[in-house]
């Protein structure tokens, strides 16, 4: 089944969310009281009906707030309920949950064992490897398979260290207190990443099964190691700039980098163990037949057994701040020097969803980036803009569109998962299924139900094979990329 054009569950992304955020009509003012516009109204006109407010909070003002709060009995009930429960538990909208059961008209045949990134920001690595294993499990008739996230993690840390040092070399003549250098110094080596960064790593270093390079304390709990690495990298940056100030040119300063990277490699090797240069892969398939491949390199394992051409894939994003059918990149963003730059093609959400649904219907998974921090119920394994009834508790809704949330820093891509299902009714996408990496105790045995209206508002990136996209979209790859500043929201690494 192929869908030529899939429409939204709602008539339009912004209008469906607007219906959710609209406030109920207010009660008429008391007799003799001056009418005052609501917050949303006052933000859209220049009304001066309300009294002026001082710069500071006054005691009489605070007393008015207190009296008004106590005058509404509903506030007491809300306090009794919400003060002892999380918002996600206390305000859960049961009707929304019941309307979207975790059942899908189109779902991948293979449900691989759920993985667990634990206390780390490696979601993008987990999602990439979880997507790659689907093809392997089908080809080798496997009951289960997990590829080593620590292996990719090791080389990502090493490459990111080199990337940071090269960025420091390129900015030697920039003002230390300037925005660019301070931005680069702020977070030199977090766990996050993007699709093109994942591709750069597996294409250079390959992939190994989890048993060939398992977890350590510092892969599962990366904060302490990250802090150590960041301190050393900032120290190296200081040394580089000091030597340049003494008159050394960029190539002379670059000569210091070899010793610096050797120290970084030592930190990683002590904390994570050295990655294997060769491995043996032995397994039983579903028919209990034994198979073994001996003395193969990680790159051979990737080329001969994973058999997914990651270079043949394209990142589509939905960023309504910027023009569609354009190619974008972010300055100073990446991890592996010499690899393809991070880039995206920006398209309308309806178009992205149409391509995504068709890929899932054809039986293939998708690498998918979103803002998981918005309207998520971990216990129910669901996200939806109406899942929590904030209006009932606080008597307000939310008034920003997707564009405005991006412009004002309220949202960005925070997490990556794998799309494995879609539910379609009457040619419309209704909900989506995502394989998460938060263990099988999360949500519906490790899976998340995403309603279509949430998808419109909080989905940002999906990766496709080139064969899944029309020529007019692929032609955008030939454009010169629009370069966004390093602090743009598209440059925040998902972790």
Secondary structure, 3 states (H helix, E strand, C coil): CCCCCCECCCCCHHHHHHHHHCCCCCCCCCCCCCCCCCHHHHCCCCCCCCCCCCCCCCHHHHHHHHHHHHHCHHHHHHHHHHCCCCHHHHCECHHHHHHCCCCCCEECCCCCCCCECCECCCHHHHHHHHHHHHHHHHHCCCCCCCECHHHHHHHHHHHHHHHHHHHHHHCCCCCCCCHHHHHHHHCCCCCCECHHHHHHHHHHHCCCEHHHCCCCHHHHECHHHHHHHHHHHHHHHHHHHHHHHCCCCHHHHHCCHHHHHHHHHHHHHHHHCCCCCCEEEEEECCCCCEEEEEEECHHHHHHHHHCCCHHHEEEEECCCCCCCCEEEEECCCCCCCCCCCCCEEECCHHHHHHHHHHHHHCCCCEEEEECCCCCEECCCCEECCCCECHHHHHCCCCCCCHHHHHHCCCCCCCEEEEEEEEEEECCEEEEEEEECCECCCCCECCEEEEEHHHHHHHEEEEEEEHHHCCHHHHHHHHCCCEEECCCCHHHCCEC
